[in-house]
Amino acid sequence: MTLWDIPAKKSALISGLDHSLLPAVMNRLLEMGLTDGQSVRCLRRSPLRGPLVVQIGDCVYTLEQSIADKVAISGLT
């Protein structure tokens, strides 16, 4: 399951990043806090495959499907 699959108002744990990501993108995601074991909450799913709005700690980010599909999650609650 990936971050793109998380339903609105649900939380999950990051279980890894796809190693096919460009190094610059991988580094940015890690800087944003998308690290193994980190809790992430989906605040909103935009219509028509628009960006996903997620909260990591005290920060809110939007992620396009092409990126969210590269973030593995587990422990959906």
Secondary structure as the mmCIF struct_conf table of DSSP 4:
data_model
#
loop_
_struct_conf.conf_type_id
_struct_conf.id
_struct_conf.beg_label_comp_id
_struct_conf.beg_label_asym_id
_struct_conf.beg_label_seq_id
_struct_conf.end_label_comp_id
_struct_conf.end_label_asym_id
_struct_conf.end_label_seq_id
STRN STRN1 THR A 2 THR A 2
HELX_RH_3T_P HELX_RH_3T_P1 LEU A 3 ASP A 5
HELX_LH_PP_P HELX_LH_PP_P1 ILE A 6 PRO A 7
TURN_TY1_P TURN_TY1_P1 ALA A 8 LYS A 9
STRN STRN2 SER A 11 LEU A 17
TURN_TY1_P TURN_TY1_P2 HIS A 19 SER A 20
BEND BEND1 LEU A 21 LEU A 21
HELX_RH_AL_P HELX_RH_AL_P1 PRO A 23 MET A 32
TURN_TY1_P TURN_TY1_P3 GLY A 33 GLY A 33
TURN_TY1_P TURN_TY1_P4 ASP A 36 GLY A 37
STRN STRN3 SER A 39 ARG A 45
BEND BEND2 PRO A 47 PRO A 47
TURN_TY1_P TURN_TY1_P5 LEU A 48 ARG A 49
STRN STRN4 LEU A 52 ILE A 56
TURN_TY1_P TURN_TY1_P6 GLY A 57 ASP A 58
STRN STRN5 CYS A 59 LEU A 63
HELX_RH_AL_P HELX_RH_AL_P2 GLN A 65 ALA A 68
TURN_TY1_P TURN_TY1_P7 ASP A 69 LYS A 70
STRN STRN6 VAL A 71 SER A 74
#
